[in-house]
């Protein structure tokens, strides 16, 4: 996702609110990116329930661990990279994932 200067400024303002633990900013972040991240994750995991859980885990991790402290706009690549880590953990620990399937996500 490309972002222009105005979008980056809006994301910087959103990040400042998130870093201040503003719940409304966190909800805004979820509304902005939750669906796109779910679609992305579903494409990797091919299971809607697991993909939904992975996206929920991502947002919980962001809130609890303050992972957003190291984020800079544009936010989507950062969120996607964090979600990739969760998806990899899911595929590595899944008893139904075959070795060949794991290689797809390496």
C-alpha positions as CSV (number, residue, x, y, z in Angstrom):
1,X,0.0,0.0,0.0
2,X,1.4,3.3,-1.0
3,X,0.7,6.3,1.1
4,X,1.0,9.9,0.3
5,X,2.3,12.7,2.6
6,X,-1.1,13.5,4.0
7,X,-1.8,9.9,4.9
8,X,1.7,9.6,6.5
9,X,1.0,12.7,8.6
10,X,-2.3,11.2,9.7
11,X,-0.6,7.9,10.6
12,X,2.1,9.8,12.7
13,X,-0.8,11.5,14.6
14,X,-2.5,8.1,15.0
15,X,0.8,6.6,16.3
16,X,1.2,9.4,18.9
17,X,-2.3,8.7,20.1
18,X,-1.6,5.0,20.2
19,X,1.6,5.5,22.1
20,X,-0.4,7.5,24.6
21,X,-2.6,4.4,25.0
22,X,-5.7,6.1,23.5
23,X,-8.3,3.4,23.1
24,X,-10.1,5.2,20.3
25,X,-6.9,5.4,18.3
26,X,-6.5,1.7,18.8
27,X,-10.0,1.1,17.5
28,X,-9.3,3.3,14.6
29,X,-6.2,1.3,13.7
30,X,-8.2,-1.9,13.8
31,X,-10.9,-0.4,11.6
32,X,-8.3,0.9,9.1
33,X,-6.4,-2.3,8.8
34,X,-8.2,-5.2,10.4
35,X,-10.1,-6.4,7.3
36,X,-7.0,-6.2,5.0
37,X,-4.9,-8.0,7.5
38,X,-7.5,-10.7,7.9
39,X,-7.6,-11.2,4.1
40,X,-3.8,-11.4,3.9
41,X,-3.6,-13.8,6.8
42,X,-6.4,-16.0,5.4
43,X,-4.4,-16.2,2.1
44,X,-1.5,-17.6,4.1
45,X,-3.3,-19.9,6.5
46,X,-6.3,-20.9,4.4
47,X,-8.5,-21.1,7.5
48,X,-10.8,-18.3,8.4
49,X,-11.0,-19.2,12.1
50,X,-7.3,-19.4,12.6
51,X,-6.7,-16.3,10.5
52,X,-9.2,-14.4,12.6
53,X,-7.5,-15.5,15.8
54,X,-4.1,-14.5,14.4
55,X,-5.3,-11.0,13.6
56,X,-6.8,-10.8,17.1
57,X,-3.5,-12.0,18.6
58,X,-1.7,-9.3,16.6
59,X,-3.8,-6.5,17.9
60,X,-3.7,-7.9,21.5
61,X,0.1,-8.0,21.2
62,X,0.3,-4.5,19.9
63,X,-1.8,-3.2,22.8
64,X,-0.1,-5.3,25.6
65,X,3.5,-5.2,24.5
66,X,3.5,-1.7,23.2
67,X,5.0,-3.0,19.9
68,X,3.9,0.2,18.2
69,X,6.8,2.1,19.9
70,X,9.1,1.0,17.0
71,X,6.6,1.6,14.2
72,X,6.8,4.3,11.7
73,X,4.5,5.2,8.8
74,X,3.4,3.6,6.6
75,X,1.9,1.3,9.2
76,X,0.5,-1.5,6.9
77,X,4.0,-3.0,6.2
78,X,4.8,-3.0,9.9
79,X,1.5,-4.6,10.8
80,X,1.9,-7.2,8.0
81,X,5.4,-8.1,9.2
82,X,4.2,-8.5,12.8
83,X,1.3,-10.7,11.5
84,X,3.7,-12.8,9.4
85,X,5.5,-13.7,12.6
86,X,2.3,-14.9,14.2
87,X,1.3,-16.8,11.0
88,X,4.7,-18.5,11.0
89,X,4.2,-19.5,14.6
90,X,0.8,-20.9,13.8
91,X,2.0,-22.9,10.8
92,X,5.1,-24.2,12.7
93,X,3.0,-25.4,15.7
94,X,0.0,-26.7,13.7
95,X,-0.2,-30.5,13.9
96,X,-2.0,-30.5,10.5
97,X,0.7,-28.6,8.7
98,X,2.8,-30.8,6.6
99,X,6.5,-30.1,6.1
100,X,5.8,-29.1,2.5
101,X,3.1,-26.6,3.7
102,X,5.5,-25.1,6.2
103,X,8.0,-24.4,3.4
104,X,5.4,-22.2,1.7
105,X,5.6,-19.8,4.6
106,X,9.4,-19.7,5.1
